[in-house]
Amino acid sequence: MSDVRQISVFVENKPNMLAPAMKLLKKSKINIRAMAIADTKDFGILRLIVNDTDKTVEILREASYAVAVTDIVAISIPDTPGQLSRVLDVLGDSGVNLEYLYAFIGRTDKSVSFVLRVDDNENASNALNDAGIIQLTENDIEKM
């Protein structure tokens, strides 16, 4: 099963609220591998996949950010038409509900990687393995 952890940071939805967090990561030499922002009227949720999850969580918490860590599934698929559709079929046929996804840098220019937040990581992981879909680990992401 994939052992990738996603960091969620709650940031006030006002001008220049994201920059200080990014400067902290820069200063600490944290490399962002994937990032997505979901917003509401008052707050945004910054979702990060980084090269050093534990260090990032420590840095952000020390700076008084509200931080949560979530286990997710990360995959790498060929960068060809229909591959994401195939993944979604595998998950759906296995009864796995996809809550959200976002793309990030692949290992090569011939692949694309995705973060998948699902309702059942173990079932998703087993279904993806059975279908021959490559799952990434934090170690894989750290080396990207």
Residue frames as a rotation matrix with the C-alpha (Angstrom) as fourth column:
MET 1
0.578 0.816 0.000 0.00
0.816 -0.578 0.000 0.00
0.000 0.000 -1.000 0.00
SER 2
0.095 -0.481 0.872 1.11
0.384 -0.790 -0.478 3.54
0.918 0.380 0.110 -0.73
ASP 3
0.175 -0.095 -0.980 2.62
0.981 -0.063 0.181 5.31
-0.079 -0.994 0.082 2.25
VAL 4
-0.604 -0.368 0.707 2.35
0.522 -0.853 0.003 8.89
0.602 0.371 0.707 1.06
ARG 5
-0.066 0.539 -0.840 1.25
0.909 -0.315 -0.273 11.59
-0.412 -0.781 -0.469 3.46
GLN 6
-0.082 0.182 0.980 -0.34
0.619 -0.761 0.194 14.84
0.781 0.622 -0.050 2.41
ILE 7
-0.711 -0.164 -0.684 0.01
0.651 -0.523 -0.551 17.97
-0.267 -0.837 0.478 4.48
SER 8
0.178 0.786 0.592 -3.02
0.751 -0.497 0.435 20.26
0.636 0.367 -0.679 4.75
VAL 9
-0.774 -0.446 -0.450 -2.40
0.623 -0.663 -0.414 23.79
-0.114 -0.601 0.791 5.95
PHE 10
0.350 0.936 0.045 -5.25
0.937 -0.350 -0.001 26.11
0.015 0.043 -0.999 6.83
VAL 11
-0.769 -0.637 -0.045 -4.56
0.624 -0.765 0.159 29.63
-0.136 0.094 0.986 5.62
GLU 12
-0.028 0.748 -0.663 -6.72
0.309 -0.624 -0.717 32.72
-0.951 -0.225 -0.214 5.93
ASN 13
0.028 0.155 0.987 -8.16
0.996 0.080 -0.041 33.74
-0.086 0.985 -0.152 2.56
LYS 14
0.852 0.094 -0.515 -6.63
0.121 -0.993 0.019 37.23
-0.509 -0.078 -0.857 2.42
PRO 15
0.814 -0.581 0.004 -3.88
-0.169 -0.244 -0.955 38.84
0.556 0.777 -0.297 0.35
ASN 16
0.010 -0.993 0.116 -0.32
-0.609 -0.098 -0.787 37.76
0.793 -0.063 -0.606 1.15
MET 17
0.496 0.198 0.846 -1.23
-0.837 0.370 0.404 34.94
-0.233 -0.908 0.349 3.54
LEU 18
0.991 -0.111 0.076 0.36
0.129 0.946 -0.298 32.16
-0.039 0.305 0.952 1.46
ALA 19
0.558 -0.818 0.139 3.72
-0.202 -0.297 -0.933 33.83
0.805 0.492 -0.331 0.85
PRO 20
0.155 -0.564 0.811 5.01
-0.980 -0.194 0.053 33.59
0.128 -0.803 -0.582 4.45
ALA 21
0.649 0.113 0.752 4.41
-0.330 0.933 0.144 29.82
-0.686 -0.341 0.643 4.52
MET 22
0.938 -0.310 0.156 6.22
0.281 0.415 -0.865 29.42
0.203 0.855 0.477 1.21
LYS 23
0.398 -0.824 0.404 9.14
-0.582 -0.567 -0.583 31.48
0.710 -0.003 -0.705 2.52
LEU 24
0.355 -0.217 0.910 9.41
-0.836 0.362 0.412 29.19
-0.419 -0.907 -0.053 5.55
LEU 25
0.833 0.002 0.553 9.62
0.157 0.958 -0.240 26.16
-0.530 0.287 0.798 3.28
LYS 26
0.800 -0.574 0.174 12.17
0.042 -0.236 -0.971 27.87
0.599 0.784 -0.164 1.03
LYS 27
0.311 -0.689 0.654 14.35
-0.883 -0.464 -0.069 28.81
0.351 -0.556 -0.753 4.00
SER 28
0.237 -0.139 0.962 14.22
-0.665 0.698 0.265 25.20
-0.708 -0.702 0.073 5.22
LYS 29
-0.639 -0.541 -0.546 15.04
-0.756 0.315 0.574 23.80
-0.139 0.780 -0.611 1.76
ILE 30
-0.258 0.676 0.690 11.72
0.091 0.728 -0.680 21.95
-0.962 -0.112 -0.249 1.50
ASN 31
-0.942 -0.068 -0.328 10.94
-0.319 -0.112 0.941 20.97
-0.101 0.991 0.083 -2.06
ILE 32
-0.065 0.991 0.119 7.25
-0.550 0.064 -0.833 20.96
-0.832 -0.120 0.541 -3.00
ARG 33
-0.910 -0.216 0.353 6.37
0.107 0.701 0.706 18.06
-0.400 0.680 -0.615 -5.28
ALA 34
-0.441 0.839 0.319 2.64
0.655 0.058 0.754 18.75
0.614 0.542 -0.575 -5.52
MET 35
-0.896 0.195 -0.399 0.37
0.177 -0.666 -0.724 21.52
-0.407 -0.720 0.562 -4.37
ALA 36
-0.386 0.841 0.378 -3.32
0.588 -0.091 0.804 22.33
0.711 0.533 -0.460 -4.55
ILE 37
-0.985 0.156 -0.069 -5.42
-0.050 -0.651 -0.757 25.01
-0.163 -0.743 0.650 -2.93
ALA 38
-0.268 0.962 0.046 -9.12
0.764 0.184 0.619 24.72
0.587 0.201 -0.784 -2.17
ASP 39
-0.968 -0.155 0.196 -10.78
0.035 -0.860 -0.509 27.87
0.248 -0.486 0.838 -0.95
THR 40
0.049 0.963 -0.264 -13.81
0.994 -0.022 0.104 29.03
0.094 -0.268 -0.959 0.92
LYS 41
0.697 0.285 0.657 -14.81
0.330 -0.942 0.058 32.61
0.636 0.177 -0.751 1.61
ASP 42
0.881 -0.265 0.391 -12.68
-0.469 -0.590 0.657 32.93
0.057 -0.763 -0.644 4.75
PHE 43
0.189 -0.827 0.529 -10.06
-0.534 0.365 0.762 30.16
-0.824 -0.427 -0.373 4.59
GLY 44
0.449 -0.155 -0.880 -8.09
-0.792 0.387 -0.472 28.14
0.414 0.909 0.051 2.12
ILE 45
0.718 -0.300 0.628 -6.75
-0.160 0.807 0.568 24.65
-0.678 -0.508 0.531 2.48
LEU 46
0.256 -0.761 -0.596 -3.27
-0.958 -0.116 -0.263 24.32
0.131 0.638 -0.759 1.06
ARG 47
0.897 0.023 0.441 -2.50
-0.107 0.980 0.168 20.69
-0.428 -0.198 0.882 0.26
LEU 48
0.315 -0.895 -0.316 1.15
-0.948 -0.284 -0.141 19.75
0.036 0.344 -0.938 -0.12
ILE 49
0.933 -0.355 0.062 3.23
0.351 0.934 0.067 16.74
-0.081 -0.040 0.996 -1.04
VAL 50
0.693 -0.719 0.059 6.85
-0.718 -0.695 -0.034 17.50
0.065 -0.019 -0.998 -0.16
ASN 51
0.207 -0.728 -0.654 10.25
-0.275 0.598 -0.753 15.85
0.939 0.335 -0.076 -0.08
ASP 52
-0.802 -0.443 -0.399 10.30
0.256 0.349 -0.902 15.78
0.539 -0.826 -0.166 3.75
THR 53
0.120 0.990 0.079 6.87
0.241 -0.106 0.965 15.53
0.963 -0.096 -0.251 5.37
ASP 54
0.395 0.049 -0.918 7.96
0.900 0.180 0.397 15.35
0.185 -0.982 0.027 9.02
LYS 55
-0.626 -0.713 -0.316 10.27
0.748 -0.664 0.018 18.36
-0.223 -0.225 0.949 8.77
THR 56
-0.708 0.417 0.570 7.60
0.145 -0.704 0.695 20.39
0.691 0.575 0.438 6.95
VAL 57
0.375 0.879 -0.295 4.94
0.475 0.091 0.875 19.64
0.796 -0.468 -0.383 9.56
GLU 58
0.124 -0.423 -0.897 7.35
0.981 -0.086 0.176 20.63
-0.152 -0.902 0.404 12.34
ILE 59
-0.847 -0.513 0.140 8.31
0.531 -0.824 0.197 23.90
0.015 0.241 0.970 10.63
LEU 60
-0.449 0.750 0.486 4.71
0.073 -0.511 0.857 24.92
0.891 0.420 0.174 9.94
ARG 61
0.487 0.638 -0.596 3.45
0.637 0.207 0.743 24.02
0.598 -0.741 -0.305 13.41
GLU 62
-0.224 -0.661 -0.717 6.31
0.946 -0.323 0.003 25.96
-0.233 -0.678 0.697 15.03
ALA 63
-0.973 -0.095 0.209 5.14
0.167 -0.916 0.365 28.96
0.157 0.390 0.907 13.00
SER 64
-0.673 0.739 -0.029 1.59
-0.138 -0.164 -0.977 28.47
-0.727 -0.653 0.212 14.43
TYR 65
-0.514 0.537 -0.669 -0.06
-0.796 -0.007 0.606 27.18
0.321 0.844 0.431 11.27
ALA 66
0.199 0.644 0.739 -2.95
-0.659 0.646 -0.386 24.75
-0.726 -0.410 0.553 11.68
VAL 67
-0.420 -0.498 -0.759 -1.64
-0.885 0.409 0.222 21.60
0.200 0.765 -0.612 10.02
ALA 68
0.493 0.516 0.701 -3.17
-0.569 0.800 -0.189 18.18
-0.658 -0.306 0.688 9.40
VAL 69
-0.649 -0.693 -0.312 -1.59
-0.727 0.445 0.523 15.09
-0.224 0.567 -0.793 7.85
THR 70
0.480 0.862 0.163 -3.60
-0.672 0.481 -0.563 12.68
-0.564 0.161 0.810 5.72
ASP 71
-0.503 -0.547 0.669 -2.66
0.038 0.760 0.649 9.36
-0.863 0.352 -0.361 4.18
ILE 72
0.411 0.584 -0.700 -3.30
-0.721 -0.261 -0.642 9.44
-0.557 0.769 0.314 0.45
VAL 73
0.401 -0.284 0.871 -2.65
0.560 0.828 0.012 7.25
-0.725 0.483 0.491 -2.57
ALA 74
0.218 -0.403 -0.889 -0.15
-0.673 -0.722 0.162 8.50
-0.707 0.563 -0.429 -5.15
ILE 75
0.523 0.037 0.852 0.10
0.442 0.843 -0.308 6.91
-0.729 0.537 0.424 -8.57
SER 76
-0.371 -0.595 -0.713 2.16
-0.535 -0.490 0.688 7.21
-0.759 0.637 -0.136 -11.71
ILE 77
0.411 0.574 0.709 0.53
0.355 0.615 -0.704 6.42
-0.840 0.541 0.049 -15.04
PRO 78
-0.481 -0.569 0.667 1.62
0.831 -0.054 0.553 6.70
-0.279 0.820 0.499 -18.66
ASP 79
-0.380 0.286 -0.880 1.04
-0.134 -0.958 -0.254 10.12
-0.915 0.022 0.402 -20.17
THR 80
-0.985 0.168 0.034 -1.30
0.073 0.231 0.970 8.84
0.155 0.958 -0.240 -22.86
PRO 81
-0.424 0.895 0.139 -5.01
-0.812 -0.444 0.380 9.37
0.401 0.049 0.915 -23.52
GLY 82
0.351 0.783 -0.513 -7.39
-0.411 0.621 0.667 7.29
0.841 -0.023 0.540 -21.43
GLN 83
-0.462 -0.622 -0.633 -5.06
0.256 0.590 -0.766 6.35
0.849 -0.516 -0.113 -18.58
LEU 84
-0.914 0.186 0.361 -6.82
-0.406 -0.446 -0.798 8.42
0.013 -0.876 0.483 -15.91
SER 85
0.059 0.977 -0.203 -10.17
-0.949 0.118 0.294 7.08
0.311 0.175 0.934 -17.12
ARG 86
0.080 -0.128 -0.988 -8.80
-0.047 0.990 -0.132 3.56
0.996 0.057 0.074 -16.60
VAL 87
-0.886 -0.444 -0.134 -7.76
0.134 0.032 -0.991 4.43
0.444 -0.895 0.031 -13.03
LEU 88
-0.612 0.721 0.325 -11.19
-0.787 -0.515 -0.338 5.85
-0.076 -0.463 0.883 -12.27
ASP 89
0.272 0.690 -0.671 -12.85
-0.691 0.625 0.362 2.70
0.670 0.365 0.647 -13.65
VAL 90
-0.343 -0.485 -0.804 -10.63
0.224 0.789 -0.571 0.50
0.912 -0.377 -0.162 -11.45
LEU 91
-0.989 -0.029 0.142 -11.56
-0.123 -0.344 -0.931 2.51
0.076 -0.939 0.336 -8.36
GLY 92
-0.309 0.951 0.021 -15.26
-0.951 -0.309 0.018 2.69
0.024 -0.014 1.000 -9.20
ASP 93
0.197 0.359 -0.912 -15.49
-0.452 0.859 0.240 -1.03
0.870 0.365 0.331 -9.99
SER 94
-0.518 -0.469 -0.715 -13.92
0.423 0.587 -0.691 -1.70
0.744 -0.660 -0.106 -6.57
GLY 95
0.474 0.826 -0.304 -16.46
0.721 -0.165 0.673 0.48
0.506 -0.538 -0.674 -4.75
VAL 96
-0.342 -0.673 -0.656 -13.87
0.891 -0.455 0.002 3.14
-0.300 -0.584 0.754 -3.87
ASN 97
0.782 0.614 0.106 -15.15
0.622 -0.760 -0.189 6.71
-0.036 0.214 -0.976 -3.68
LEU 98
-0.334 -0.866 0.372 -12.80
0.871 -0.434 -0.229 9.36
0.360 0.247 0.900 -5.03
GLU 99
0.388 0.450 -0.805 -13.00
0.780 -0.625 0.027 12.50
-0.491 -0.638 -0.593 -2.88
TYR 100
0.859 -0.158 -0.488 -10.52
-0.369 -0.851 -0.374 14.59
-0.356 0.501 -0.789 -4.87
LEU 101
0.439 -0.792 0.424 -7.39
0.818 0.548 0.176 14.34
-0.371 0.270 0.888 -6.99
TYR 102
0.841 -0.262 -0.474 -4.67
-0.406 -0.883 -0.234 16.56
-0.358 0.389 -0.849 -8.36
ALA 103
0.829 -0.555 0.070 -1.71
0.421 0.537 -0.731 16.01
0.368 0.635 0.679 -10.66
PHE 104
0.710 -0.684 -0.168 1.97
-0.357 -0.555 0.752 16.55
-0.608 -0.473 -0.638 -9.96
ILE 105
0.116 -0.744 -0.658 5.34
-0.993 -0.102 -0.061 16.12
-0.022 0.660 -0.751 -11.62
GLY 106
0.972 0.209 -0.111 6.03
-0.222 0.967 -0.125 12.67
0.082 0.146 0.986 -12.97
ARG 107
0.469 -0.841 0.271 9.18
0.195 0.397 0.897 10.63
-0.862 -0.367 0.351 -12.78
THR 108
-0.655 -0.624 0.425 9.73
0.552 -0.012 0.833 11.11
-0.515 0.781 0.353 -16.50
ASP 109
-0.658 0.420 -0.625 8.23
-0.599 -0.795 0.097 13.14
-0.456 0.438 0.774 -19.28
LYS 110
-0.687 0.408 -0.602 6.37
-0.319 0.574 0.754 9.97
0.653 0.710 -0.264 -20.34
SER 111
-0.361 0.587 -0.725 4.37
0.817 0.574 0.058 9.66
0.451 -0.571 -0.686 -17.13
VAL 112
-0.264 0.349 0.899 2.09
-0.419 -0.881 0.218 11.78
0.869 -0.319 0.379 -15.01
SER 113
-0.795 -0.050 -0.605 1.49
0.483 0.550 -0.681 11.38
0.367 -0.834 -0.413 -11.30
PHE 114
-0.032 0.867 0.497 -1.66
-0.210 -0.492 0.845 11.96
0.977 -0.077 0.198 -9.30
VAL 115
-0.972 -0.005 0.236 -2.60
-0.236 0.082 -0.968 12.37
-0.014 -0.997 -0.081 -5.66
LEU 116
-0.274 0.914 -0.301 -5.81
-0.027 0.305 0.952 10.49
0.961 0.269 -0.059 -4.94
ARG 117
-0.836 0.189 0.515 -7.83
-0.535 -0.080 -0.841 11.10
-0.117 -0.979 0.168 -1.80
VAL 118
-0.358 0.684 -0.636 -10.23
-0.231 0.595 0.769 8.20
0.905 0.422 -0.055 -1.48
ASP 119
0.367 0.618 0.695 -12.54
-0.843 -0.096 0.530 6.85
0.394 -0.780 0.486 1.18
ASP 120
0.885 -0.092 0.457 -10.67
-0.162 0.859 0.486 3.53
-0.437 -0.504 0.745 1.52
ASN 121
0.260 -0.879 -0.399 -6.90
-0.951 -0.305 0.053 3.62
-0.168 0.366 -0.915 0.90
GLU 122
-0.455 -0.479 0.751 -6.41
-0.431 0.856 0.285 -0.11
-0.779 -0.194 -0.596 1.42
ASN 123
0.325 0.660 0.677 -9.15
0.392 0.557 -0.732 -1.14
-0.861 0.503 -0.078 -1.00
ALA 124
0.896 -0.035 -0.443 -7.93
-0.368 -0.618 -0.695 1.43
-0.249 0.786 -0.567 -3.54
SER 125
-0.023 -0.999 -0.028 -4.34
-0.926 0.011 0.376 0.25
-0.376 0.034 -0.926 -3.19
ASN 126
-0.350 -0.057 0.935 -5.29
-0.024 0.998 0.052 -3.39
-0.937 -0.004 -0.350 -3.66
ALA 127
0.660 0.678 0.325 -7.44
0.347 0.109 -0.932 -2.61
-0.667 0.727 -0.163 -6.71
LEU 128
0.744 -0.448 -0.497 -4.71
-0.649 -0.662 -0.376 -0.46
-0.161 0.602 -0.782 -8.28
ASN 129
-0.304 -0.873 0.382 -2.09
-0.721 0.473 0.506 -3.16
-0.622 -0.121 -0.773 -7.63
ASP 130
-0.045 0.383 0.923 -4.33
0.281 0.891 -0.356 -5.80
-0.959 0.243 -0.147 -9.21
ALA 131
0.894 0.437 0.104 -4.68
0.246 -0.284 -0.927 -3.56
-0.375 0.854 -0.361 -12.27
GLY 132
0.216 -0.913 0.346 -0.92
0.976 0.213 -0.047 -3.06
-0.030 0.348 0.937 -12.53
ILE 133
0.692 0.071 0.718 -1.07
0.203 -0.974 -0.099 0.65
0.692 0.215 -0.689 -11.77
ILE 134
-0.270 -0.931 -0.245 2.14
0.626 0.024 -0.779 2.00
0.731 -0.364 0.577 -10.23
GLN 135
0.885 0.460 -0.074 1.79
0.334 -0.516 0.789 3.40
0.325 -0.723 -0.610 -6.72
LEU 136
0.036 -0.881 0.471 4.35
-0.008 -0.472 -0.882 5.80
0.999 0.028 -0.024 -5.37
THR 137
0.405 -0.021 -0.914 5.82
0.893 0.222 0.391 5.91
0.195 -0.975 0.108 -1.88
GLU 138
0.959 -0.133 -0.250 7.19
-0.024 -0.918 0.396 8.88
-0.282 -0.373 -0.884 0.06
ASN 139
0.075 -0.983 0.170 10.64
0.206 0.182 0.961 7.53
-0.976 -0.037 0.216 -0.77
ASP 140
-0.073 -0.021 0.997 9.81
0.988 0.135 0.075 7.69
-0.136 0.991 0.011 -4.50
ILE 141
0.792 0.480 0.377 8.56
0.530 -0.847 -0.035 11.26
0.302 0.228 -0.926 -4.13
GLU 142
0.718 -0.597 -0.359 11.60
0.013 -0.503 0.864 12.33
-0.696 -0.625 -0.353 -2.10
LYS 143
-0.221 -0.874 0.433 13.84
0.479 0.289 0.829 11.17
-0.849 0.390 0.355 -4.98
MET 144
0.476 0.468 0.745 11.90
0.874 -0.157 -0.460 13.05
-0.099 0.870 -0.483 -7.68
